[in-house]
Amino acid sequence: MSSSWNVDAYRSVSLSECHWKLCREFMTRYRHLYPEEQTVALAQIFANAQLLLRGDADQTTRLVLDLAREQPSAEVKLEVDGIEKLVKREDVPDERELDSVVVKAEQIDESEKDYNAELSSTHEDSTVESSTIGPPSAKQRKTDQGEPETDTTTTILAGLTPFKPVETLRNIEDVYCNLVIVDNDFEKTCREFQRLHSGSIQSVQQTWDEGHCSSKIFVDQIVLVEGWSKTESLAKKKALAAFFKKMKVFCYQIVSKKPSHLPENQIARTEDPTTNSKHYKSIMKRFVKDSIEHELVFSEEFSEAERDKLQRIATKLDLETCIVESSTNPQLKIIGQPLPALAIVERIVVQKDPELGALYEVIAPSVGARVEVADST
């Protein structure tokens, strides 16, 4: 059986770069085991099995399925997050088992923070491309074991105008509209994007063979960037660098300032909470709507029973509370919920909110700015 045929002769412009790399690797490894035509067909099946497991089905899928019906096949052992999956044809001996290819999918975790400090030095070295073929749906902002954000966040987002998020992401431009880079921090950026409930940012690392590893950052079916290097960690670092470099061109950024103190609203005892709880409930509701991690502090005039009553009202509104000891009488303090990043951008850029402007700087993208950002300095 001849194995001297040219693998590169089967390179097709209709195949994605990722698909071709899988095919080429398969044919190079196993062309000595099968006749040329069978090896080529098996390579297509293998590549598509890998891509389909990751959600990367492209326009060649239908063709490959047709080929699979006509050609002899083999057993390909795939390992995805430690779970083995077999793509098997019965007419090939079991001893011709192919080497496994490991595909690792990782949710973004705390380790991503380690890369952010190094991104500025790797931006120039990044050699990645973006595409819109795509895998499955980073770390969610959770209120209670993965429960979605409260209705308050949804209400705030629904009230936005030029920065109202896109509900259904259809292309990479929709991602640009929804994504806000927060403090040049990947984890914060992922959390804020997740709050919109339009998709989630995820990172996938893959090892093709020794010395060829890739890392891809994507949202649902839309690939944002991809990085290649000798190891998965270096590929991930390149992808992160490329992510920030590219997103800063098309997306707004917010950078937290360091104010000397957070605004604090003092609430006096103008009504009896036991007989007129609606008064204080309305205060808290306004606070929920307008707060930007401010503090709402109830004066020392309130008794312990009244503080308990107010605390129950706050809890029903999903507000965080604490009791602050003072020299005379303890005080109830309520911590405001953080605004979604898109709402912060709109309030500073459109509404010129002075309090938010004291807390955050907004940086407009170099391409596609919806509203010009005024100089806040």
SVG drawing of the C-alpha trace seen along z (x, -y; Angstrom):
<svg xmlns="http://www.w3.org/2000/svg" viewBox="-50 -68 56 75">
<polyline fill="none" stroke="black" stroke-width="0.4" points="0.0,0.0 1.5,-3.3 1.8,-6.1 3.7,-8.5 0.7,-10.5 0.6,-14.3 -1.7,-15.2 -1.7,-18.9 -3.2,-18.1 -6.5,-17.7 -6.5,-21.3 -9.7,-23.0 -10.6,-26.7 -14.1,-25.6 -12.8,-24.2 -12.2,-26.4 -8.7,-26.6 -9.6,-24.7 -11.3,-21.9 -8.3,-21.6 -5.8,-21.3 -7.8,-18.4 -8.0,-16.7 -4.3,-17.2 -3.3,-15.9 -5.4,-12.8 -4.2,-12.0 -0.5,-12.5 -0.8,-10.2 -2.8,-7.3 -2.1,-7.3 0.0,-4.2 -2.9,-2.3 -5.6,-2.8 -5.8,-3.3 -5.6,-6.9 -9.3,-7.4 -10.4,-5.8 -7.9,-7.9 -9.2,-11.1 -12.9,-10.2 -12.0,-9.2 -10.2,-12.4 -13.3,-14.4 -15.4,-12.3 -13.0,-12.7 -12.7,-16.5 -16.4,-16.9 -17.0,-14.7 -14.6,-16.9 -16.2,-20.1 -19.7,-18.8 -18.9,-17.9 -17.7,-21.4 -20.6,-22.9 -18.5,-23.9 -20.7,-22.3 -20.1,-24.2 -21.2,-24.1 -19.3,-20.8 -21.3,-18.8 -23.9,-17.6 -21.2,-16.5 -19.3,-14.6 -22.5,-12.8 -22.9,-11.7 -19.3,-10.5 -19.8,-8.6 -22.6,-6.6 -20.5,-5.5 -17.0,-4.9 -15.7,-2.2 -15.0,-3.6 -13.0,-3.1 -13.4,-3.8 -12.2,-7.2 -11.9,-7.6 -12.7,-11.1 -12.3,-12.5 -14.3,-15.6 -14.0,-16.8 -13.0,-13.2 -16.0,-11.6 -15.2,-9.1 -17.3,-9.2 -16.9,-6.7 -17.5,-7.2 -17.5,-3.6 -18.1,-1.7 -18.5,2.1 -16.5,3.2 -13.1,2.2 -11.1,4.4 -11.0,3.2 -7.2,3.4 -7.0,0.4 -7.9,-2.0 -6.8,-5.5 -4.9,-7.6 -7.2,-9.8 -7.4,-13.5 -8.2,-15.5 -10.5,-18.4 -10.7,-20.4 -13.5,-22.9 -13.0,-25.2 -15.2,-27.8 -13.4,-31.0 -12.2,-30.9 -10.1,-32.8 -6.9,-31.9 -7.8,-34.2 -6.9,-37.1 -3.3,-36.1 -3.2,-36.8 -4.6,-40.2 -1.5,-41.8 0.5,-40.4 -1.8,-41.3 -0.1,-44.6 3.2,-42.8 1.5,-40.2 -0.8,-42.3 1.8,-42.9 2.7,-39.2 -0.8,-37.9 -1.4,-36.2 -5.1,-35.3 -8.1,-35.6 -11.8,-35.9 -14.5,-34.0 -18.2,-33.4 -18.3,-29.6 -19.0,-28.6 -19.1,-26.4 -21.4,-26.2 -22.1,-28.9 -18.0,-32.2 -18.6,-32.5 -22.1,-33.7 -22.9,-36.4 -25.0,-34.5 -27.4,-35.7 -28.4,-32.3 -26.6,-29.2 -26.9,-30.2 -30.3,-32.0 -30.7,-34.8 -30.4,-38.5 -33.4,-40.1 -36.1,-41.8 -34.5,-45.1 -31.6,-44.5 -34.0,-43.5 -36.1,-46.7 -33.0,-48.9 -31.8,-47.3 -35.2,-47.6 -35.2,-51.4 -32.0,-52.0 -32.1,-53.8 -28.9,-54.0 -27.3,-51.3 -30.2,-48.9 -28.7,-45.4 -29.4,-43.1 -31.7,-40.3 -30.7,-37.7 -27.1,-37.7 -27.0,-37.0 -23.5,-38.2 -20.3,-39.6 -21.6,-43.2 -24.4,-42.3 -21.7,-41.1 -19.9,-44.4 -23.1,-46.2 -23.6,-44.2 -20.1,-43.8 -18.5,-46.4 -14.9,-45.9 -14.8,-46.4 -11.6,-47.6 -9.6,-45.7 -10.5,-42.6 -11.6,-39.5 -13.6,-38.0 -15.5,-41.2 -16.2,-41.7 -17.6,-38.1 -19.8,-38.6 -21.3,-41.9 -22.0,-40.3 -23.7,-37.4 -26.1,-39.7 -27.7,-40.6 -28.9,-37.0 -28.2,-37.2 -25.3,-34.7 -22.1,-33.9 -18.4,-34.3 -16.5,-31.0 -12.9,-29.9 -11.9,-26.6 -8.3,-25.2 -7.4,-22.4 -4.2,-20.3 -3.9,-19.1 -0.5,-17.5 2.8,-18.3 3.7,-21.9 0.3,-22.9 -2.3,-24.2 -5.1,-26.6 -7.4,-28.8 -10.6,-30.2 -12.9,-32.8 -16.5,-32.8 -20.1,-33.7 -22.5,-31.0 -22.1,-30.5 -19.8,-33.5 -16.1,-33.1 -14.4,-36.3 -10.7,-35.5 -8.4,-32.5 -4.8,-32.1 -2.2,-29.4 1.0,-28.5 3.2,-25.7 1.3,-25.1 -2.3,-25.6 -1.4,-28.3 0.5,-30.3 -2.3,-29.9 -4.8,-31.1 -2.6,-34.1 -2.5,-35.0 -6.2,-34.7 -6.8,-36.9 -4.4,-39.5 -6.2,-39.4 -9.6,-39.6 -8.8,-42.9 -7.0,-44.3 -9.9,-43.6 -12.8,-44.4 -11.3,-47.8 -11.6,-48.7 -15.4,-48.0 -16.7,-48.1 -17.1,-50.7 -14.9,-50.4 -15.5,-51.5 -12.7,-52.1 -13.4,-52.4 -12.1,-55.5 -11.1,-55.6 -13.4,-58.1 -12.6,-59.1 -16.0,-57.9 -19.2,-56.4 -22.3,-58.6 -24.4,-57.9 -28.1,-58.7 -29.3,-59.3 -33.0,-58.4 -34.6,-60.1 -37.6,-58.6 -40.3,-60.8 -42.9,-58.0 -43.6,-55.0 -42.4,-51.9 -45.0,-49.7 -48.0,-51.8 -46.6,-53.2 -44.2,-50.7 -45.2,-51.7 -43.4,-55.0 -40.1,-53.2 -40.7,-50.6 -41.1,-53.4 -37.8,-54.9 -36.1,-51.5 -37.7,-51.0 -36.4,-54.4 -33.0,-53.4 -33.0,-50.1 -33.8,-52.0 -31.2,-54.8 -28.5,-53.3 -25.0,-52.7 -23.6,-50.8 -24.6,-53.7 -25.4,-53.2 -28.8,-53.9 -28.4,-54.5 -31.3,-54.6 -30.8,-57.0 -30.3,-56.0 -33.9,-57.0 -35.2,-53.7 -35.8,-51.1 -34.6,-47.5 -38.1,-46.3 -38.4,-48.9 -35.0,-48.0 -36.1,-44.4 -39.2,-45.5 -37.2,-47.6 -34.7,-44.8 -37.5,-42.4 -38.7,-44.9 -35.2,-45.2 -34.8,-41.4 -38.0,-41.1 -36.5,-43.6 -33.3,-41.5 -31.2,-44.2 -28.1,-43.6 -28.3,-44.8 -26.1,-45.1 -26.3,-46.6 -23.7,-49.2 -22.8,-49.8 -22.7,-53.4 -22.0,-55.2 -25.7,-55.4 -28.0,-53.1 -27.2,-50.6 -28.1,-51.7 -29.5,-49.7 -27.5,-50.1 -28.6,-49.0 -26.1,-48.4 -27.2,-49.3 -27.1,-46.8 -24.5,-47.5 -25.8,-48.9 -25.2,-46.9 -22.2,-48.1 -24.3,-49.2 -26.5,-51.3 -23.4,-52.9 -22.2,-53.8 -25.5,-55.3 -25.9,-57.4 -22.5,-58.9 -22.4,-59.3 -26.0,-60.3 -27.4,-61.6 -24.1,-63.1 -24.7,-61.6 -22.3,-63.5 -22.2,-60.8 -21.5,-58.0 -18.9,-60.2 -17.1,-60.5 -17.0,-56.7 -16.3,-55.6 -14.5,-56.7 -16.0,-55.7 -13.8,-55.1 -15.5,-55.0 -14.4,-52.4 -12.3,-53.7 -14.8,-52.2 -18.6,-52.3 -19.1,-54.7 -22.9,-55.2 -22.5,-58.5 -19.4,-60.7 -18.0,-60.5 -17.4,-63.9 -14.2,-64.5 -14.9,-63.7 -11.7,-65.1"/>
</svg>
